[in-house]
Amino acid sequence: TCIGYISRAMLKFVILAVTICSLSAYPSFRNKIPNGHKVPSPCNQELWEGVGHMNIHGGGNRNPFGRAFDAAGKTWTKELCSEDSDSDGVTNGAELGDPDCKWLPGSTPTGPANSHPGICEPTTSEHCKERNSWLECAAKRGHF
């Protein structure tokens, strides 16, 4: 019937609208951390777009940095900068090019992002293998 068709069409529209809103909101978080658009993937030569997520493109479960960023109110703070979210011995700030924790949104970081603050590196070390049990790139892509 016509009403059934309209109901299905409206449901599809609502699902599409919610999906688009969800996808467009999260990339803005990358503007809230130093070098947020330039975080390297430890898996390959790509950039890790979903910096706070286990998925390289974002969405889904958060990695240790994503959980810490959320706990910090989704704000780059001196405390978040000084933390070592991924337990690899390097602070989040040093990994993201803000070793002195002085970066402010909109400014240029002191240096480049040289590693990922949510993925323990080097990924092949015994210490990091345990912490990165969720990371699948090495096994599936064979880059390590």
N, C-alpha and C positions, 0 to 999 in steps of 0.2 A: 504494500500500500504506500501511498504518498507520505503518510505520517512516519511509517517505518523507515523509509528512505531518508527523510529529513533528519530523523533521530540519529541514524547511523552516520550521516554526513556531519552533523553537529559534534558527535562524539569524536570522530576523526579530526575535526578542526580543533577541538579543545586539546586533544592529545598532542597534535602538532604544535599548537601555540605554547603549551607547557614545555615541550621539548626544546623549542627554539629559545624560550626565555631562560631555561636552565643552562643551555649551552653557551648563550651569549653572556651570561653573568660571570662565570668563573674565570675566563681569561684575564679579567681586570685584576685579579689577585696578583698576577705576575708583575703588575705595576707597583705593587706594595712591598716588593723585595728587591734588593740590588741585583742587577743583571737578570731579572726575572724572565726575560725573553731570550736569554743566552745561556741557559743552564745545560751543560753537556750531558749526554747520556753515556753511562759507563759501558753500554752495550755495543755502541757503534759510533759513527761520526755525526749522528743526528743530534738535534736539541731535544731535551725532555720538556715538552710543552706543559704537561700537567705536573708541575714541580712538586706539589703536595700530595700527589696520588701515585699509587702503584702502577697505574696504567700510564704509559708514556704520553698519551694524548689527553689525559685527565679523566675525571669521572670515576665513580666507584670508590673503593677503599682508599683511605689515606695512608701514606707512608709515614715513618716517624717524624719527618719534618712537617708534613701536613697536619699531623696531630698537634705538634708543638705550636705551629702557626695558628691553628684554631684556638688553642688554649691561651695564646697571647692576644686574643681578640682580633685575629686576622690583621695584625699590625706588626711592622718591623720595630722591635724594641731592643734596647741594649741587652736585656736579658735573653731574648731569643737569639740575637746575634752572637752572644757569648756562649750559648749552649752548643753541645755537640750532639745533635738529635740522632744521628746515625751511628754514634759510638765508634767512629773510626780514628779518633784522636785529633780531629781538626774541627775548629769551631764553625758554626753555620756561616758566620761573617767571613772567615778566611776562605771558605769554599765558594762563597758568592761574590768575592772581591771587595769586601768591606771588613778587613781585618781589625780596624780600630773602632768599629761600630759607630761610625759618624755619619753614615749615609742617611739622607732624607729623601722621601719620594719626590721624583722630578729632577733630582740632582744626578750627577755622574759619579758612579762608584770609583773608589781608589784604583781598583784593578779589575781584571776580567774574572768571570766565574770559571774556576778551574776544576771543579768537581761538583757532585750533586750532594746537597745537604741532607737528603733523605735516604741515601743509598751508601752503605758502608763500603769504602774502597781501600785497598784494591779488592775487587770482588772475588778474586781467587784465593785470598788468604783464609786460613781456617777460622780466624776471628770473625771475618766478615761473612763467610758462607752461612754461618749460623744466624746472623742478624738479617741476612738477605734471603731467607728461606722462601719468601714470596717472589723474589726476582727470577724471571724465567728466561731472560734474554740469552744468557750464556749457553744454557742447555739447548734451546730451540734454534738459535741462530749460529752457534758455533764460533762466536767471535773471540772466545777465550780458550 
